């Protein structure tokens, strides 16, 4: 007879087969609060940049290996940003003046802006991923890598045009 | 020595070191105009600012690497956020080096 205490699967099975374990129900009131936090995405994230301890107050800490993987992803993005900044500085210092006036400085400033944007987006994505892992939600997706790829490709095309103009003179 | 499955703490330590080396390249490039014969006072000041930023980044990664030695390591918080802001600061210094 189902539902009888004596007939329910022994609790030891839950250790062998975790998928048999009933889904943990959150404490009453928490889903509403969590949803409210997620709806205030931009403000919440901006605040998290200045007050990262805030993330400690939601959910529970994930496996530390996941946190460290998130941190390494952040560092890889920071290196991408630093490479863009170094590229901008090298562009201004080592490139000969290009045929179009101030094109060299323009490319350099564009690369520097891109580097700063990559760094800001890296910390934003790191904070959102950290919070999603604490709340056991899906990790945040991002269109930023695609946007960055398109901007870098357009910059390369611009340089190709500049080189061709210089060669034809 | 604490167990480190997947060597994740060690890989994170190495990632911090690599990032510090990338920051060194940025700091040296930003300081380079100060060492030319026609160096102006603003360029010298910007070079000093870039070197200061680099020192802060190295100090932050040193603190974080030391924090990772504990087991189990705690996720980085303030270090990570501060690192990103100093990187943005280096980009601003670079913009001034290029335009001034």
Boltz contact constraints between the chains, C-beta under 6 A:
constraints:
  - contact:
      token1: [A, 49]
      token2: [B, 81]
      max_distance: 6.0
  - contact:
      token1: [A, 52]
      token2: [B, 77]
      max_distance: 6.0
  - contact:
      token1: [A, 52]
      token2: [B, 78]
      max_distance: 6.0
  - contact:
      token1: [A, 52]
      token2: [B, 81]
      max_distance: 6.0
  - contact:
      token1: [A, 64]
      token2: [B, 72]
      max_distance: 6.0
  - contact:
      token1: [A, 64]
      token2: [B, 73]
      max_distance: 6.0
  - contact:
      token1: [A, 65]
      token2: [B, 6]
      max_distance: 6.0
  - contact:
      token1: [A, 65]
      token2: [B, 8]
      max_distance: 6.0
  - contact:
      token1: [A, 67]
      token2: [B, 75]
      max_distance: 6.0
  - contact:
      token1: [A, 68]
      token2: [B, 8]
      max_distance: 6.0
  - contact:
      token1: [A, 68]
      token2: [B, 12]
      max_distance: 6.0
  - contact:
      token1: [A, 71]
      token2: [B, 12]
      max_distance: 6.0
  - contact:
      token1: [A, 71]
      token2: [B, 76]
      max_distance: 6.0
  - contact:
      token1: [A, 72]
      token2: [B, 12]
      max_distance: 6.0
  - contact:
      token1: [A, 72]
      token2: [B, 15]
      max_distance: 6.0
  - contact:
      token1: [A, 74]
      token2: [B, 80]
      max_distance: 6.0
  - contact:
      token1: [A, 75]
      token2: [B, 15]
      max_distance: 6.0
  - contact:
      token1: [A, 75]
      token2: [B, 19]
      max_distance: 6.0
  - contact:
      token1: [A, 78]
      token2: [B, 19]
      max_distance: 6.0
  - contact:
      token1: [A, 78]
      token2: [B, 87]
      max_distance: 6.0
  - contact:
      token1: [A, 79]
      token2: [B, 19]
      max_distance: 6.0
  - contact:
      token1: [A, 79]
      token2: [B, 22]
      max_distance: 6.0
  - contact:
      token1: [A, 81]
      token2: [B, 87]
      max_distance: 6.0
  - contact:
      token1: [A, 82]
      token2: [B, 22]
      max_distance: 6.0
  - contact:
      token1: [A, 82]
      token2: [B, 23]
      max_distance: 6.0
  - contact:
      token1: [A, 82]
      token2: [B, 26]
      max_distance: 6.0
  - contact:
      token1: [A, 85]
      token2: [B, 26]
      max_distance: 6.0
  - contact:
      token1: [A, 85]
      token2: [B, 90]
      max_distance: 6.0
  - contact:
      token1: [A, 85]
      token2: [B, 91]
      max_distance: 6.0
  - contact:
      token1: [A, 85]
      token2: [B, 94]
      max_distance: 6.0
  - contact:
      token1: [A, 86]
      token2: [B, 25]
      max_distance: 6.0
  - contact:
      token1: [A, 86]
      token2: [B, 26]
      max_distance: 6.0
  - contact:
      token1: [A, 86]
      token2: [B, 29]
      max_distance: 6.0
  - contact:
      token1: [A, 88]
      token2: [B, 94]
      max_distance: 6.0
  - contact:
      token1: [A, 89]
      token2: [B, 29]
      max_distance: 6.0
  - contact:
      token1: [A, 89]
      token2: [B, 30]
      max_distance: 6.0
  - contact:
      token1: [A, 89]
      token2: [B, 94]
      max_distance: 6.0
  - contact:
      token1: [A, 92]
      token2: [B, 98]
      max_distance: 6.0
  - contact:
      token1: [A, 105]
      token2: [B, 98]
      max_distance: 6.0
  - contact:
      token1: [A, 108]
      token2: [B, 98]
      max_distance: 6.0
  - contact:
      token1: [A, 109]
      token2: [B, 95]
      max_distance: 6.0
  - contact:
      token1: [A, 112]
      token2: [B, 91]
      max_distance: 6.0
  - contact:
      token1: [A, 112]
      token2: [B, 94]
      max_distance: 6.0
  - contact:
      token1: [A, 112]
      token2: [B, 95]
      max_distance: 6.0
  - contact:
      token1: [A, 115]
      token2: [B, 91]
      max_distance: 6.0
  - contact:
      token1: [A, 116]
      token2: [B, 88]
      max_distance: 6.0
  - contact:
      token1: [A, 116]
      token2: [B, 91]
      max_distance: 6.0
  - contact:
      token1: [A, 119]
      token2: [B, 84]
      max_distance: 6.0
  - contact:
      token1: [A, 119]
      token2: [B, 87]
      max_distance: 6.0
  - contact:
      token1: [A, 119]
      token2: [B, 88]
      max_distance: 6.0
  - contact:
      token1: [A, 122]
      token2: [B, 84]
      max_distance: 6.0
  - contact:
      token1: [A, 123]
      token2: [B, 81]
      max_distance: 6.0
  - contact:
      token1: [A, 123]
      token2: [B, 84]
      max_distance: 6.0
